[in-house]
């Protein structure tokens, strides 16, 4: 059986999602050396993880929006 893996880049971090195992790993996405691109952290995808990631995305967007408002004066 082929493992379904998806890679998503967020800034300097690569999220690797394994659909068949229902797991994720975080990797240093822009690491120069292959040895530094191994998983920094991994775990099982939990039911609440989607909501937590959406909350993180909203917090990041709020910070970005505040920065734009300050720059516009």
N, C-alpha and C positions, 0 to 999 in steps of 0.2 A: 504494500500500500504506500503510495506517494504521500509525503508529508506536505501539507499546505502551509507555507510560510509567507508572511507578508512583512516587508521592511518599510518603515516610515521614518523619515528624517525630521527631527525637531531641533533646530539650531545645531549644536555639536553632538547631539545624542541620537543614536539610531535605536528605534523600538523595533524589535523583531517579535512578531506574533506567530505562534504555532497553533493553527486552528485544530488540528487533530488531537494535540495534547492539551489544548486549552491553557497554554502557558505563554509567558512573555519574557523577554530579556532586554536589558538596556546595555548598549555598547557605546564605546567612544567612537562615534561615527567618522570623525576626521583624524583619527590616529594615524600617524605616519607609518609605524611598524605594525605588522600583522599580529605580533604577540600582544599588542596593546588594544586590539580590536575584539578581544574575547569579552564575554559577558561580565559586566561590572556587578549586575544584580539580575536575578531571575526569580520567577514565582508563578503561581497559578493565577489565572484570570478569575476574579471573584465577581459575584453578582453586582456589588456596589461600585465596581471599578469604573464603569461607564459614566455614572453620575459624578464620581470624584474627578475624573478627567475633564468633564464638561465644566465643573466648578473651577478647576485650574485654568481652563481656557478662558473663562469669563474673567477671572482675576487678572490674567495676563493682558487681555483686551482692555480692561479698565485702566491698567497702568499705562498702556500704550496711548489710550485716549487722553488721559491726564497729561501725558508728555506733550501731545499735539496741542492741547489747549494752552499749556504754559508757553510753548513756542509761538503760538499765534497771538499771545499777549492778551 
